């Protein structure tokens, strides 16, 4: 591969449908989907991707059935406990992007612990978009501007008002599950991202398909509005 993306963002779609096709409860789909997360993190680290952002839980997902939301919170807690020591040993730094005020206190404390544990890691910066919505992030930035009584601002300056100003724009956006939409994900940041869509449901998305997409990315010409 001639070019490796600096930053890959993924909409992990299809856990519920994967479980339904097998007459299993939805939570099994989420659990198996966590194995795909491990695969993608490992491949990203191996080939030199520096930033990986996974759309884990949107602001709209809070409206899902209470039982499913509670399961996802518990699953997230368990995965942090299990995975953070492994990520730390592999040089993966953990962080979150999203509206953290909506996250339960017990989970926020665990997230802060995970950040601190991996704060010195440098091989891969893993962001989980959790309690995240792209429009909400932009409004969050505008409200900060209004408080500061700004009358004019550039695009470059506006980045400082987003949730994670230091996070570079994704070079590549992947969506699994067969849908072809953005679903309110990183709306500001993906202006020039290369888009990839696959019918594969997230629990079945593994190393081989991910590497094929990276290879295709390396062959695309990115002009950013300029000529070749």
RAJO-V286119 format. One record per residue. N is the residue number from 1. PSI is psi in degrees with one decimal (999 if undefined). D_FIRST is the distance of its C-alpha to the first C-alpha in Angstrom with 1 decimal. Layout:
((N,PSI,D_FIRST) (N,PSI,D_FIRST))
This chain:
((1,126.4,0.0) (2,-29.1,3.8) (3,129.5,5.7) (4,131.5,7.0) (5,143.4,10.4) (6,-40.0,13.4) (7,125.0,15.5) (8,133.0,15.4) (9,139.4,18.8) (10,129.8,19.9) (11,108.9,23.2) (12,90.4,24.1) (13,141.7,26.5) (14,3.4,28.4) (15,-47.0,30.0) (16,-42.7,33.5) (17,-36.7,32.9) (18,-45.0,31.2) (19,-41.1,34.3) (20,-40.5,36.7) (21,-23.0,35.3) (22,11.4,36.3) (23,40.3,39.6) (24,156.1,38.6) (25,152.3,39.4) (26,-34.4,36.7) (27,-25.7,36.4) (28,-39.0,35.0) (29,-42.5,32.1) (30,-40.0,31.5) (31,-44.6,31.7) (32,-33.9,29.3) (33,-29.0,26.9) (34,-25.1,26.9) (35,-34.3,25.2) (36,-36.1,22.2) (37,-45.5,22.3) (38,-42.6,22.0) (39,-47.3,19.0) (40,-40.4,17.1) (41,-44.6,18.2) (42,-44.7,17.2) (43,-44.7,13.6) (44,-44.1,13.4) (45,-41.7,15.1) (46,-40.4,13.1) (47,-0.9,9.6) (48,13.3,11.4) (49,136.5,12.4) (50,-24.1,15.8) (51,134.1,17.7) (52,123.0,18.2) (53,123.9,21.2) (54,124.7,22.8) (55,99.6,25.7) (56,-42.3,28.1) (57,117.6,31.6) (58,166.3,32.7) (59,-31.3,36.1) (60,-25.6,37.0) (61,-18.7,36.4) (62,-18.5,39.5) (63,-2.1,41.5) (64,166.2,40.5) (65,141.3,43.2) (66,-40.6,44.4) (67,-40.1,43.8) (68,-41.6,40.1) (69,-44.3,39.7) (70,-39.3,41.5) (71,-43.6,39.4) (72,-37.8,36.2) (73,-42.7,37.7) (74,-40.3,38.7) (75,-42.5,35.3) (76,-43.7,33.6) (77,-47.0,36.2) (78,-41.2,35.6) (79,-36.6,31.8) (80,-47.1,32.2) (81,-42.4,34.6) (82,-38.8,32.5) (83,-29.5,29.0) (84,-43.9,29.6) (85,-37.0,30.6) (86,-46.5,27.4) (87,-40.5,25.2) (88,-43.9,27.2) (89,-25.1,26.7) (90,5.4,22.9) (91,26.9,23.0) (92,122.6,22.6) (93,131.5,24.8) (94,137.2,26.6) (95,172.0,28.0) (96,150.0,29.4) (97,131.1,29.6) (98,-177.2,32.5) (99,94.1,36.3) (100,-14.2,37.3) (101,-23.1,41.0) (102,-13.1,40.8) (103,136.0,39.4) (104,147.2,42.2) (105,-42.3,43.4) (106,-33.1,42.8) (107,-35.1,39.1) (108,-38.8,38.8) (109,-39.4,40.2) (110,-38.1,37.6) (111,-43.4,34.8) (112,-39.4,36.2) (113,-44.5,36.4) (114,-40.8,32.7) (115,-46.3,31.8) (116,-40.9,34.1) (117,-35.4,32.8) (118,13.5,29.2) (119,-23.2,30.0) (120,2.8,28.9) (121,144.4,25.4) (122,-6.3,22.5) (123,-42.9,19.2) (124,134.5,18.8) (125,110.4,21.2) (126,118.7,22.1) (127,131.9,24.3) (128,120.8,26.3) (129,98.9,27.8) (130,129.7,31.2) (131,45.1,34.3) (132,142.1,32.1) (133,131.8,32.8) (134,-44.6,31.2) (135,-39.8,34.6) (136,-39.0,36.3) (137,-43.1,34.0) (138,-43.3,34.7) (139,-38.7,38.5) (140,-44.7,38.3) (141,-41.3,37.1) (142,-40.6,39.8) (143,-36.8,42.5) (144,-38.6,41.6) (145,-42.9,41.9) (146,-39.1,45.2) (147,-33.4,46.5) (148,-0.8,45.7) (149,40.2,47.4) (150,137.4,44.6) (151,-16.8,45.5) (152,143.0,42.3) (153,148.0,38.7) (154,167.3,35.4) (155,-42.8,32.1) (156,-40.8,30.8) (157,-33.5,34.0) (158,-29.6,33.8) (159,-33.7,30.6) (160,-9.5,33.0) (161,4.2,35.0) (162,171.7,32.2) (163,-45.1,32.0) (164,83.8,29.2) (165,-30.6,29.2) (166,-8.5,26.7) (167,119.5,23.9) (168,156.9,21.4) (169,142.0,20.9) (170,138.1,18.2) (171,-23.9,15.1) (172,129.8,14.7) (173,125.7,17.7) (174,137.0,17.8) (175,126.1,21.2) (176,173.1,22.2) (177,-0.9,25.5) (178,-15.1,25.7) (179,150.4,27.2) (180,69.2,25.9) (181,166.6,27.3) (182,-27.2,26.5) (183,44.3,29.6) (184,33.8,30.4) (185,117.8,27.2) (186,48.4,26.2) (187,-39.0,27.9) (188,-40.7,28.0) (189,-22.5,24.5) (190,20.7,22.4) (191,-36.5,23.8) (192,22.9,20.5) (193,145.8,18.1) (194,129.7,16.0) (195,136.7,17.9) (196,129.0,16.9) (197,141.3,19.9) (198,147.1,20.4) (199,-18.2,23.7) (200,128.8,22.8) (201,148.4,25.3) (202,-44.0,24.1) (203,-19.0,25.6) (204,0.0,23.6) (205,112.1,20.2) (206,-171.1,18.3) (207,-48.9,15.2) (208,-47.1,14.1) (209,-38.4,14.5) (210,-45.3,12.9) (211,-36.3,9.6) (212,-39.1,9.9) (213,-41.1,10.7) (214,-40.5,7.8) (215,-43.1,5.6) (216,-41.0,8.6) (217,-43.1,8.8) (218,-18.8,5.9) (219,-9.3,8.0) (220,147.3,11.2) (221,123.1,13.5) (222,113.9,15.3) (223,-18.0,18.7) (224,41.3,20.9) (225,-6.7,23.9) (226,173.5,23.5) (227,166.7,23.1) (228,999,20.1))
